Amino acid sequence: MKQFAEFVPITVFFGVYFYTKDIFLSTGVLMTAMFLQLVYEFFTTGKVEKKTLVIFGIVTVLGSLTLFFQDETFLLWKPTIVNWVFCIVLLGSHLILKKNLLEKMLGQQLTLPPFVWKNLSLGWSLGFFIAGAINLYVAFNFSLDTWVTYKLFGGFGISLVYMVIMMTYLVRGGYIKESESSE
């Protein structure tokens, strides 16, 4: 259910935008939906994940700037900033703090050698960087309609591709069995 709740704000943004073609109304709706997601997460789990807080903060700041200046450029940067923040956090944690956040988050479900955790962390960092770069390319080289469509489907598609790459790496390396990866 939590995964579904994470897609509600972007789905609502998409629906409002394509119904009204008003990026500013859609931005306000996105901000409201993100707030409701945060409230929902708090009341259903008793806490709010850092990831949700980071995304909410970025949406609030850039959405507010978009509405205040009536300039969608701020909103166009939002997916890139979110992805690059995650990239920097993963890399910084690994390189500076010598801690692997993926292992910390997933270590209960997966037992992997340290070098595999390192490879996964670096791979996801690269994936977040690439996703941010692709967003900028689409945002500033295509129409607003194309960017909104990309935002809905492209981000999900990139995440899906990285999940498949990660699972293939783990299965082919013998770190998990195929039956475990399908669960």
C-alpha positions as CSV (number, residue, x, y, z in Angstrom):
1,M,0.0,0.0,0.0
2,K,2.9,2.4,0.8
3,Q,4.3,2.0,-2.8
4,F,0.9,2.9,-4.2
5,A,0.7,6.0,-1.9
6,E,4.1,7.1,-3.3
7,F,2.7,7.3,-6.8
8,V,-0.5,9.2,-5.9
9,P,1.0,12.7,-6.0
10,I,2.6,12.3,-9.4
11,T,-0.5,10.6,-10.8
12,V,-2.7,13.4,-9.5
13,F,-0.3,16.0,-10.9
14,F,-0.3,14.3,-14.2
15,G,-4.1,14.0,-14.3
16,V,-4.7,17.7,-13.3
17,Y,-2.1,18.9,-15.9
18,F,-3.5,16.9,-18.8
19,Y,-7.1,17.9,-17.9
20,T,-6.4,21.6,-17.4
21,K,-3.0,22.2,-19.2
22,D,-2.3,24.5,-16.2
23,I,1.2,23.8,-14.8
24,F,0.6,26.2,-11.9
25,L,-2.6,24.6,-10.8
26,S,-1.0,21.2,-11.2
27,T,2.0,22.4,-9.1
28,G,-0.4,23.4,-6.3
29,V,-2.1,20.1,-6.5
30,L,1.2,18.3,-6.4
31,M,2.3,20.2,-3.3
32,T,-1.0,19.4,-1.6
33,A,-0.9,15.7,-2.6
34,M,2.7,15.5,-1.2
35,F,1.6,17.0,2.1
36,L,-1.3,14.5,2.2
37,Q,1.2,11.6,1.4
38,L,3.4,12.8,4.3
39,V,0.4,12.9,6.7
40,Y,-0.8,9.5,5.5
41,E,2.6,8.0,6.0
42,F,2.8,9.4,9.5
43,F,-0.6,8.2,10.6
44,T,-0.2,4.7,9.1
45,T,3.3,4.0,10.3
46,G,3.9,6.5,13.1
47,K,6.8,8.1,11.4
48,V,7.9,9.7,8.1
49,E,10.8,8.3,6.1
50,K,13.7,10.6,5.4
51,K,13.2,10.0,1.7
52,T,9.6,11.3,1.9
53,L,10.7,14.3,3.9
54,V,13.5,15.2,1.3
55,I,11.1,14.9,-1.6
56,F,8.4,16.9,0.3
57,G,10.9,19.6,1.1
58,I,12.1,19.9,-2.4
59,V,8.6,19.9,-3.8
60,T,7.5,22.5,-1.3
61,V,10.5,24.8,-2.0
62,L,10.6,24.5,-5.8
63,G,6.8,24.3,-6.1
64,S,6.5,27.5,-4.1
65,L,9.1,29.2,-6.3
66,T,7.2,28.0,-9.4
67,L,4.0,29.5,-8.1
68,F,5.5,32.7,-6.7
69,F,7.4,33.6,-9.9
70,Q,4.9,31.9,-12.2
71,D,7.9,30.1,-13.9
72,E,7.8,26.4,-14.4
73,T,11.6,26.2,-14.6
74,F,11.8,25.6,-10.9
75,L,9.4,22.6,-11.2
76,L,11.3,21.3,-14.2
77,W,14.4,21.0,-12.0
78,K,12.7,19.1,-9.2
79,P,13.2,15.5,-10.4
80,T,16.9,16.3,-11.2
81,I,17.5,17.7,-7.7
82,V,15.8,14.8,-6.0
83,N,17.8,12.3,-8.0
84,W,21.1,14.1,-7.5
85,V,20.4,14.5,-3.8
86,F,20.0,10.7,-3.6
87,C,23.1,10.2,-5.7
88,I,25.2,12.5,-3.4
89,V,23.8,10.9,-0.3
90,L,24.7,7.4,-1.5
91,L,28.1,8.4,-2.7
92,G,28.9,10.6,0.3
93,S,27.8,7.9,2.7
94,H,30.1,5.4,1.0
95,L,33.1,7.6,0.3
96,I,33.1,9.9,3.3
97,L,31.3,8.1,6.1
98,K,32.4,4.6,5.0
99,K,28.8,3.4,5.4
100,N,26.7,1.7,2.9
101,L,23.1,3.0,3.0
102,L,21.7,0.3,0.8
103,E,23.1,-2.3,3.1
104,K,21.7,-0.4,6.1
105,M,18.2,-0.3,4.4
106,L,18.2,-3.8,2.9
107,G,20.6,-5.8,5.0
108,Q,17.8,-7.4,6.9
109,Q,16.4,-8.9,3.7
110,L,19.7,-9.7,1.9
111,T,23.0,-11.1,3.1
112,L,25.6,-10.0,0.6
113,P,29.4,-9.6,0.6
114,P,30.7,-6.0,1.2
115,F,32.0,-5.6,-2.3
116,V,28.5,-6.5,-3.7
117,W,26.9,-3.8,-1.5
118,K,29.5,-1.4,-2.7
119,N,28.7,-2.2,-6.4
120,L,25.0,-1.9,-5.8
121,S,25.5,1.5,-4.0
122,L,27.7,2.8,-6.7
123,G,25.4,1.5,-9.4
124,W,22.3,3.2,-7.8
125,S,24.3,6.4,-7.4
126,L,25.1,6.3,-11.1
127,G,21.4,5.5,-11.9
128,F,20.2,8.5,-9.9
129,F,22.8,10.8,-11.6
130,I,21.7,9.5,-15.1
131,A,18.0,9.9,-14.2
132,G,18.6,13.5,-13.2
133,A,20.6,14.2,-16.4
134,I,17.9,12.7,-18.6
135,N,15.2,14.8,-16.8
136,L,17.2,18.0,-17.7
137,Y,17.5,16.9,-21.3
138,V,13.8,16.2,-21.6
139,A,12.8,19.3,-19.7
140,F,14.8,21.7,-21.8
141,N,14.6,20.1,-25.2
142,F,11.0,19.0,-25.4
143,S,7.5,20.5,-24.8
144,L,6.0,20.8,-21.4
145,D,3.5,18.1,-22.3
146,T,6.4,15.7,-23.2
147,W,8.2,16.5,-19.9
148,V,5.0,15.8,-17.9
149,T,4.5,12.5,-19.7
150,Y,8.2,11.6,-19.2
151,K,7.9,12.6,-15.5
152,L,5.1,10.1,-15.0
153,F,6.4,7.2,-17.1
154,G,10.1,7.8,-17.6
155,G,11.0,8.0,-13.9
156,F,9.2,4.7,-13.2
157,G,10.8,3.1,-16.3
158,I,14.3,4.1,-15.3
159,S,13.7,2.7,-11.8
160,L,12.4,-0.5,-13.2
161,V,15.4,-0.9,-15.5
162,Y,17.7,-0.4,-12.6
163,M,15.8,-3.0,-10.5
164,V,16.1,-5.5,-13.4
165,I,19.9,-4.7,-13.7
166,M,20.3,-5.1,-9.9
167,M,18.4,-8.4,-9.8
168,T,20.3,-9.7,-12.8
169,Y,23.6,-8.8,-11.2
170,L,22.6,-10.5,-8.0
171,V,21.2,-13.7,-9.6
172,R,24.0,-14.1,-12.1
173,G,26.6,-13.5,-9.4
174,G,25.0,-16.3,-7.4
175,Y,24.2,-13.9,-4.5
176,I,20.5,-14.7,-4.6
177,K,18.6,-17.6,-6.2
178,E,16.0,-16.9,-8.9
179,S,13.3,-18.2,-6.6
180,E,14.3,-15.6,-4.0
181,S,14.2,-12.8,-6.6
182,S,10.7,-13.5,-7.6
183,E,9.3,-13.2,-4.1
